Amino acid sequence: FSHCYPYTYTDLQNDLRQLEKDPNMSRRLRRRKLCETLAGNACDLITITSFCSDPAALRARRAVVITARVHPGESNASWVMKGMLDYLTGPSLDARILRDNFVFKIVPMLNPDGVIVGNYRCSLAGQDLNRLWDDPSRKMHPTIFFTKSMMRHLMNDRDVILYIDIHGHSRKKNVFMYGNSEGSSSKEKIFPGLLCRSSDCFCFDDCCFKIQKCKESTARVVAYRELSIANAFTLEASFCGADFGPLADYHFTIRHLEEMGYMICDAILDFCDPDQTKVLQVT
């Protein structure tokens, strides 16, 4: 039995091909193979921005990095990711503003082998790839090694203002975030606060900003400590549903998960809006 709505490696390949086939959407994204997995499957890297821009403007853009599906059984993460990809490549004015101002680097499936063979949490080598970000092996953990390398190279070219790793959660309800805060600063809590204001299923009270020792080698902590990305988060979407608001006691549907992807994009707009009114309201 599936814990959540299935989303396979083939689903991802078909969805990416559909985006590439659409003459409008294909102008807004570039797809390349980041690396090959242990089994020889392609790990895709998607770049989304306004490519037909002045070169100086393109160089000046800040970056956002999004990853998902490091744990194969958390298929709800892929539905959130699909919502983001559809939104960012779509025709809306807000999507165009995001493309005009940011370069999005997206790895939609960090563990293709695990998804293909039906693992719940591990890679083909039987390892939890989200506990190996501190020192990934190029040979044994290529998707993590090359994603981390991509982020390092990206930071040489432009500021990375946000990193989100999308997961599913099997025990808690709602959608929430794990972040990083090691002092008295509340800056790391701004983005989750904005997301809470725009979404009916995101619960700020469920968020946690402590760094446990057992999480020091996860994507969000390594991005924060080693790569110095201040706003590095794990987004968790419940396998179940919400326990508050209009969706209380309802199971999340695919539409709810995809809409969460849209809401993340809206929150990025608010987070970086020159008019910081909404930011001030959550600080």
Secondary structure, DSSP 8 states (H G I E B T S, - for coil): --SS----HHHHHHHHHHHHHSTTGGGGEEEEEEEE-TTS-EEEEEEES--SS-HHHHHH-EEEEEEE-SSTT-THHHHHHHHHHHHHTSS-HHHHHHHHHEEEEEES-S-HHHHHHT-SS--TTS--GGG-TTS--TTT-HHHHHHHHHHHHHHHHS-EEEEEEEEEESSS-SEEEE----SS--GGGHHHHHHHHH-SSB-GGG-B----GGGTTSHHHHHHHTS--SSEEEEEEESSBBSSGGGBT-B--HHHHHHHHHHHHHHHHHHH-SSTHHHHHH-
